[in-house]
């Protein structure tokens, strides 16, 4: 069964498995002890730290291991903010950061701090000049910390980290980079100040993260601490996991050049063929500045949860940013920030070793799967026809989740003349994103929205073709 969700968790690399089993026998003792078993454990820990630091591009004494990538992000943000509390209390983040960064920013705001969110374009990348402008103190207050991911976890777009790092250096603001998605492919370029990553993203075991803090960065660890990991990650080290994480990082880096070229070609095939095979599809993310193994596309008139279940039945494990696949019932914050279609969203992230035959089979089964889901939902199957009906129609989709409001809009847009309007009443948050996205894909004009009488939102669309 092809597993196409490496961006969530990559399969355990064979080197990680070997290192994990070996260190269970050799690295079970306390590395802080001076007896033989402790010294042996310390040697393993120090070697793992050296290997990880080499891959990151920092000194070994700048890097600590944490219980997860999320813990690394939270420790890095809280420590950097506390270390610079006399400078300012504002944090600058991009709108598409991982939820661990955004949750830390929300916590900072709840404690009285300030947060500036930098928008992104339709490819999912920030504009380095806009990010630099956000670093200006102005009336918003001095900036204590900036955060920018190296590459996006949902659409694969690479961020201009080097340019933003230079702007941060000029402004005297430390930059924390969440490198979880990209570290397995190579070091992060630019003069970053802090870096966080997670081993299970590159084929290491779950439960191991890393945090690098450059010398000279003001940093004050928060919460109870002890003598382990420089006081930045208290508690007994998960030594077998750490050893496996470092060994697998070194292994995937050795394979990265060849595997990057091979997987990029497979992803290019998906990016090119999906719009040819499936009508009404939007491939999102930057087509060039992107991770080599990840592609995301959204299908009009499709329920994302049903689509994922049907692909699973065909033997493919993929992910989605659609609201119907989330417990929060809200669209992906990444897709929302980009202003692209969210429903019927599929993220394909190929693990190392993916066979070309598996990609070919995915492209074979996808059209029928999408068509079947659309048919069950009653989606329109033909182009908009000319009509001379009423100048305005109202579609009541209150209480119905996307993609139903969009489907109902598509069914009736041909019933109004060119210049006429359709007003869609909906209370699903995804409609705020998907109706404008539908208009852009189908060449219609999105007029705007307003509160609807009796609840919900009225979305107005004008027919222009």
C-alpha positions as CSV (number, residue, x, y, z in Angstrom):
1,X,0.0,0.0,0.0
2,X,1.7,3.2,-1.1
3,X,2.3,5.7,1.7
4,X,2.2,9.2,0.4
5,X,2.2,11.2,3.7
6,X,5.9,11.7,4.5
7,X,5.3,15.3,5.4
8,X,3.4,14.1,8.5
9,X,5.8,11.3,9.4
10,X,8.4,9.7,7.2
11,X,8.8,5.9,7.5
12,X,11.6,4.9,9.8
13,X,14.9,4.8,7.9
14,X,16.7,1.5,8.0
15,X,19.7,3.2,9.5
16,X,17.5,4.6,12.2
17,X,16.2,1.2,13.0
18,X,19.7,-0.3,13.3
19,X,21.0,2.5,15.4
20,X,17.9,2.4,17.7
21,X,18.3,-1.3,18.3
22,X,22.0,-1.1,18.9
23,X,21.7,1.8,21.3
24,X,19.0,0.0,23.3
25,X,21.8,-2.4,24.3
26,X,24.6,0.1,24.7
27,X,22.9,3.4,25.6
28,X,20.5,2.6,28.4
29,X,22.5,4.1,31.3
30,X,22.6,7.6,32.6
31,X,25.1,9.7,30.5
32,X,25.6,12.0,33.5
33,X,27.2,9.2,35.5
34,X,30.9,8.5,35.7
35,X,30.9,4.7,35.8
36,X,31.5,2.6,32.8
37,X,28.0,2.3,31.5
38,X,27.4,6.0,32.0
39,X,30.6,6.9,30.1
40,X,29.5,4.6,27.3
41,X,26.2,6.4,27.1
42,X,27.9,9.8,27.2
43,X,30.0,8.8,24.2
44,X,26.9,7.9,22.3
45,X,25.2,11.2,23.2
46,X,28.2,13.3,22.3
47,X,28.6,11.6,19.0
48,X,24.9,12.1,18.2
49,X,25.1,15.7,19.1
50,X,28.2,16.2,16.9
51,X,26.5,14.5,13.9
52,X,23.3,16.5,14.3
53,X,25.2,19.8,14.7
54,X,27.2,19.1,11.5
55,X,24.0,18.5,9.6
56,X,22.4,21.6,11.0
57,X,25.5,23.8,10.5
58,X,26.1,24.9,14.0
59,X,28.5,24.1,16.9
60,X,27.7,21.0,19.0
61,X,27.4,23.1,22.2
62,X,24.7,25.2,20.4
63,X,22.4,22.2,19.9
64,X,20.2,20.4,22.4
65,X,17.8,17.5,22.0
66,X,14.1,17.8,23.0
67,X,11.2,15.4,23.4
68,X,9.6,16.6,20.1
69,X,9.8,19.2,17.4
70,X,6.9,21.1,18.9
71,X,8.7,21.2,22.3
72,X,11.8,22.6,20.5
73,X,9.7,25.3,18.9
74,X,8.0,26.2,22.1
75,X,11.3,26.2,24.1
76,X,13.0,28.3,21.4
77,X,10.3,30.9,21.3
78,X,9.7,31.2,25.0
79,X,13.4,31.3,25.7
80,X,14.2,33.9,23.1
81,X,11.3,36.1,24.1
82,X,12.3,36.0,27.8
83,X,15.9,36.7,26.9
84,X,14.9,39.9,25.1
85,X,12.0,41.0,27.3
86,X,13.8,44.3,28.0
87,X,14.1,45.0,24.3
88,X,10.5,44.4,23.3
89,X,7.5,42.2,23.6
90,X,6.5,41.7,19.9
91,X,6.9,38.6,17.9
92,X,6.7,38.6,14.1
93,X,5.5,35.4,12.3
94,X,4.3,34.5,8.8
95,X,0.7,33.6,8.3
96,X,1.6,30.0,7.2
97,X,3.7,28.9,10.1
98,X,3.2,25.5,11.6
99,X,0.6,25.4,14.3
100,X,3.3,25.0,17.0
101,X,4.6,28.4,16.2
102,X,1.2,30.0,15.9
103,X,0.1,28.5,19.2
104,X,3.2,29.9,20.9
105,X,2.4,33.3,19.5
106,X,-1.2,33.1,20.7
107,X,0.1,32.2,24.2
108,X,2.4,35.2,24.0
109,X,-0.4,37.5,23.1
110,X,-2.6,36.1,25.8
111,X,0.1,37.0,28.3
112,X,0.1,40.6,27.1
113,X,2.6,40.4,24.3
114,X,2.1,41.6,20.7
115,X,2.0,39.5,17.6
116,X,2.5,40.7,14.0
117,X,1.4,38.3,11.2
118,X,3.1,38.7,7.8
119,X,0.8,37.7,4.9
120,X,1.8,35.5,2.0
121,X,1.0,35.4,-1.7
122,X,-1.0,32.8,-3.6
123,X,2.1,30.5,-3.8
124,X,2.4,30.5,0.0
125,X,5.7,32.5,0.3
126,X,6.2,35.7,2.2
127,X,7.7,38.8,0.5
128,X,11.0,39.4,2.1
129,X,10.5,43.2,1.9
130,X,7.1,43.0,3.6
131,X,8.6,40.8,6.3
132,X,11.4,43.3,6.7
133,X,8.9,46.2,7.0
134,X,7.2,44.3,9.8
135,X,10.4,44.4,11.9
136,X,10.2,48.1,12.1
137,X,9.3,49.1,15.7
138,X,6.9,52.0,14.8
139,X,3.8,52.3,16.9
140,X,3.5,48.5,17.3
141,X,6.5,48.3,19.6
142,X,10.0,46.8,19.4
143,X,10.4,43.3,18.0
144,X,11.9,40.6,20.3
145,X,11.8,37.7,17.9
146,X,10.9,36.8,14.3
147,X,9.8,33.3,13.1
148,X,9.9,31.9,9.6
149,X,9.6,28.3,8.4
150,X,12.2,27.1,5.9
151,X,9.5,25.4,3.8
152,X,5.8,25.0,4.2
153,X,4.4,21.7,5.6
154,X,1.2,21.8,3.6
155,X,2.1,23.1,0.1
156,X,5.9,22.7,0.1
157,X,6.7,26.3,-0.8
158,X,10.2,27.3,0.3
159,X,10.5,30.6,2.1
160,X,13.2,33.3,1.4
161,X,15.0,32.6,4.7
162,X,18.3,34.0,3.7
163,X,16.8,37.3,2.7
164,X,14.7,37.5,5.8
165,X,17.6,36.6,8.0
166,X,19.6,39.4,6.5
167,X,16.7,41.8,7.3
168,X,16.6,40.5,10.8
169,X,20.3,41.0,11.2
170,X,20.1,44.6,10.0
171,X,17.2,45.2,12.5
172,X,19.0,43.4,15.4
173,X,16.2,40.8,15.7
174,X,16.9,37.1,16.2
175,X,15.3,34.8,13.6
176,X,13.9,31.4,14.6
177,X,13.6,29.0,11.7
178,X,11.3,26.0,11.9
179,X,13.2,23.6,9.6
180,X,11.2,20.5,10.3
181,X,10.2,19.9,6.7
182,X,13.5,20.7,5.0
183,X,16.3,19.7,7.3
184,X,16.5,16.2,5.8
185,X,17.2,17.7,2.4
186,X,19.9,20.1,3.4
187,X,21.0,22.8,5.8
188,X,19.1,26.0,6.1
189,X,20.9,28.9,4.3
190,X,21.2,32.3,5.9
191,X,22.2,33.8,9.2
192,X,19.4,32.4,11.4
193,X,19.7,32.7,15.2
194,X,17.6,29.7,16.4
195,X,16.5,26.6,14.5
196,X,14.1,23.8,15.5
197,X,13.4,20.4,13.8
198,X,11.8,17.1,14.4
199,X,13.3,13.6,13.7
200,X,10.2,11.9,12.5
201,X,10.0,14.2,9.5
202,X,13.3,12.9,8.0
203,X,12.9,9.2,8.9
204,X,14.1,9.2,12.5
205,X,12.0,8.0,15.4
206,X,9.1,10.0,16.9
207,X,9.7,11.7,20.2
208,X,13.0,13.4,19.3
209,X,13.4,17.1,18.3
210,X,16.3,19.4,18.2
211,X,16.9,23.1,19.1
212,X,19.9,25.1,18.0
213,X,20.6,28.5,19.6
214,X,23.6,30.4,18.2
215,X,26.2,31.8,20.6
216,X,25.4,35.4,21.4
217,X,21.7,35.1,21.2
218,X,20.0,36.2,24.4
219,X,18.2,33.2,25.7
220,X,16.5,32.5,29.0
221,X,15.0,29.0,29.3
222,X,11.5,29.0,30.8
223,X,10.0,26.6,33.3
224,X,11.8,24.3,35.7
225,X,15.1,23.1,34.4
226,X,18.0,20.8,35.4
227,X,21.5,20.2,34.4
228,X,20.7,18.2,31.3
229,X,20.8,19.6,27.8
230,X,22.2,23.0,29.0
231,X,19.0,23.5,31.0
232,X,17.0,23.9,27.9
233,X,15.4,20.4,27.8
234,X,15.1,19.0,31.3
235,X,14.6,15.3,32.0
236,X,16.4,12.1,31.2
237,X,17.6,12.0,27.6
238,X,15.9,9.5,25.2
239,X,19.3,8.3,24.2
240,X,18.3,5.4,21.9
241,X,15.9,7.8,20.0
242,X,18.6,10.6,19.9
243,X,21.2,8.2,18.5
244,X,18.7,6.9,15.9
245,X,17.7,10.4,14.9
246,X,21.3,11.6,14.4
247,X,22.2,8.5,12.4
248,X,19.2,8.7,10.2
249,X,19.8,12.4,9.5
250,X,23.3,11.7,8.4
251,X,22.0,8.8,6.2
252,X,19.2,10.8,4.5
253,X,21.6,13.7,3.8
254,X,24.0,11.2,2.1
255,X,21.1,10.1,-0.1
256,X,19.5,13.6,-0.6
257,X,21.0,14.7,-3.9
258,X,20.1,11.6,-5.9
259,X,16.7,11.1,-4.1
260,X,15.8,14.8,-4.5
261,X,16.2,14.6,-8.3
262,X,14.2,11.4,-8.6
263,X,11.3,12.5,-6.3
264,X,11.2,16.0,-7.9
265,X,10.7,14.3,-11.3
266,X,7.8,12.2,-9.9
267,X,6.2,15.3,-8.3
268,X,6.6,17.2,-11.5
269,X,4.7,14.4,-13.2
270,X,1.8,14.7,-10.7
271,X,1.7,18.5,-11.0
272,X,1.5,18.3,-14.8
273,X,-0.9,15.3,-15.1
274,X,-3.5,15.9,-12.4
275,X,-5.0,19.1,-14.1
276,X,-5.0,17.1,-17.4
277,X,-6.7,14.1,-16.0
278,X,-9.2,15.8,-13.5
279,X,-11.2,18.8,-14.5
280,X,-11.6,21.8,-12.1
281,X,-8.4,21.2,-10.2
282,X,-6.1,23.9,-8.7
283,X,-2.5,22.8,-8.0
284,X,-1.2,25.1,-5.2
285,X,2.2,26.1,-4.0
286,X,5.3,27.5,-5.8
287,X,6.0,25.3,-8.9
288,X,9.8,25.9,-8.6
289,X,10.8,27.1,-5.1
290,X,9.5,24.0,-3.3
291,X,10.3,20.9,-1.5
292,X,11.1,18.1,-4.0
293,X,8.8,15.5,-2.6
294,X,5.5,17.4,-1.9
295,X,2.6,18.5,-4.1
296,X,-0.8,19.8,-3.1
297,X,-3.9,20.2,-5.2
298,X,-7.6,21.0,-4.6
299,X,-10.6,19.6,-6.5
300,X,-13.8,21.6,-6.9
301,X,-17.1,20.1,-5.8
302,X,-15.4,17.4,-3.7
303,X,-15.7,16.6,0.0
304,X,-12.1,16.2,1.2
305,X,-12.9,13.5,3.8
306,X,-14.7,11.3,1.4
307,X,-11.9,11.8,-1.2
308,X,-9.3,10.6,1.3
309,X,-11.4,7.6,2.3
310,X,-11.9,6.6,-1.3
311,X,-8.1,6.9,-2.0
312,X,-7.4,4.9,1.1
313,X,-9.7,2.2,-0.3
314,X,-7.7,2.2,-3.5
315,X,-4.5,1.7,-1.4
316,X,-3.2,5.2,-1.1
317,X,-2.4,7.1,2.1
318,X,-2.5,10.8,1.6
319,X,-3.3,13.9,3.7
320,X,-5.6,16.9,3.3
321,X,-6.0,20.5,4.5
322,X,-9.7,20.5,3.9
323,X,-11.9,21.6,6.8
324,X,-14.0,18.4,6.5
325,X,-10.9,16.4,7.5
326,X,-10.2,18.4,10.6
327,X,-11.7,18.2,14.0
328,X,-12.0,22.0,14.1
329,X,-14.2,22.1,11.0
330,X,-12.3,25.2,9.8
331,X,-10.2,25.4,6.6
332,X,-6.5,25.0,6.8
333,X,-4.9,28.3,7.9
334,X,-2.3,27.8,5.3
335,X,-4.7,27.5,2.4
336,X,-6.8,30.4,3.9
337,X,-3.8,32.7,4.0
338,X,-2.9,31.8,0.4
339,X,-6.5,32.5,-0.7
340,X,-6.8,29.2,-2.6
341,X,-9.4,26.6,-2.8
342,X,-9.5,24.5,0.4
343,X,-12.2,21.8,-0.2
344,X,-11.3,18.6,-2.0
345,X,-7.7,19.2,-0.9
346,X,-5.1,16.5,-1.3
347,X,-1.5,16.6,-0.2
348,X,0.9,14.1,-1.6
349,X,4.3,13.8,0.0
350,X,6.5,11.1,-1.3
351,X,8.8,9.2,1.1
352,X,12.3,8.2,0.1
353,X,12.2,5.2,-2.1
354,X,8.8,5.8,-3.7
355,X,8.5,3.8,-6.8
356,X,7.5,5.5,-10.1
357,X,5.0,2.7,-10.6
358,X,3.1,3.7,-7.5
359,X,2.8,7.3,-8.8
360,X,1.6,6.1,-12.1
361,X,-1.1,4.0,-10.5
362,X,-2.1,7.0,-8.3
363,X,-2.6,9.0,-11.5
364,X,-4.7,6.1,-13.0
365,X,-7.1,5.8,-10.1
366,X,-7.5,9.5,-9.1
367,X,-9.8,10.6,-12.0
368,X,-12.4,7.9,-11.3
369,X,-12.2,8.5,-7.6
370,X,-12.9,12.3,-7.9
371,X,-15.6,11.7,-10.5
372,X,-17.4,9.2,-8.2
373,X,-17.3,11.6,-5.2
374,X,-18.6,14.5,-7.4
375,X,-21.4,12.3,-8.7
376,X,-22.5,11.4,-5.2
377,X,-22.6,15.0,-4.2
378,X,-24.6,16.0,-7.3
379,X,-21.9,18.3,-8.7
380,X,-22.4,19.9,-12.1
381,X,-20.9,18.1,-15.0
382,X,-21.2,20.6,-17.9
383,X,-20.1,24.1,-18.6
384,X,-22.2,27.1,-17.8
385,X,-24.9,27.7,-20.5
386,X,-26.3,31.0,-21.7
387,X,-29.6,31.9,-20.0
388,X,-32.1,34.8,-19.9
389,X,-33.5,34.2,-16.4
390,X,-33.9,36.6,-13.5
391,X,-31.2,39.1,-12.9
392,X,-30.6,37.8,-9.3
393,X,-31.0,34.5,-7.5
394,X,-30.5,33.5,-3.9
395,X,-29.2,30.0,-2.9
396,X,-29.9,29.0,0.7
397,X,-27.0,26.7,1.8
398,X,-27.3,27.4,5.5
399,X,-26.5,24.4,7.6
400,X,-24.7,22.7,4.8
401,X,-21.0,22.2,4.7
402,X,-18.6,22.8,1.8
403,X,-18.4,21.8,-1.0
404,X,-22.3,21.9,-1.1
405,X,-22.6,25.8,-1.1
406,X,-20.1,25.9,-4.0
407,X,-21.9,23.1,-5.9
408,X,-25.2,24.8,-5.5
409,X,-23.7,28.1,-6.8
410,X,-22.2,26.3,-9.8
411,X,-25.6,24.7,-10.6
412,X,-27.5,28.0,-10.9
413,X,-24.9,30.5,-12.2
414,X,-26.0,29.7,-15.7
415,X,-29.6,30.6,-14.8
416,X,-28.8,34.3,-14.5
417,X,-27.8,36.4,-17.5
418,X,-24.3,37.9,-17.9
419,X,-24.2,40.7,-15.4
420,X,-26.7,39.0,-13.1
421,X,-25.8,37.9,-9.6
422,X,-26.2,34.8,-7.4
423,X,-26.2,35.3,-3.6
424,X,-25.2,32.2,-1.6
425,X,-26.3,32.1,2.0
426,X,-23.9,29.9,4.0
427,X,-22.6,29.5,7.5
428,X,-19.7,27.1,6.8
429,X,-16.4,29.0,7.4
430,X,-14.9,27.3,4.4
431,X,-17.3,29.1,2.1
432,X,-15.5,32.4,2.8
433,X,-12.4,30.8,1.1
434,X,-14.0,28.5,-1.5
435,X,-16.5,30.8,-3.1
436,X,-13.9,33.4,-4.1
437,X,-11.6,30.6,-5.2
438,X,-14.4,29.1,-7.4
439,X,-14.9,32.5,-9.0
440,X,-11.2,32.9,-9.9
441,X,-11.1,29.3,-11.3
442,X,-14.3,29.8,-13.3
443,X,-13.8,33.3,-14.5
444,X,-16.7,34.9,-12.5
445,X,-16.7,38.0,-10.4
446,X,-16.7,37.7,-6.6
447,X,-18.6,40.9,-5.5
448,X,-18.2,40.4,-1.7
449,X,-19.9,39.3,1.5
450,X,-22.2,40.7,4.1
451,X,-24.0,39.4,7.2
452,X,-27.2,37.5,6.2
453,X,-30.5,38.2,7.7
454,X,-31.2,35.5,10.2
455,X,-27.6,34.4,10.5
456,X,-24.8,33.2,8.3
457,X,-23.1,35.1,5.5
458,X,-24.4,36.3,2.1
459,X,-21.7,35.8,-0.6
460,X,-22.5,37.6,-3.9
461,X,-21.2,36.4,-7.2
462,X,-21.7,38.2,-10.6
463,X,-21.7,36.3,-13.8
464,X,-19.3,37.7,-16.3
465,X,-19.1,34.8,-18.8
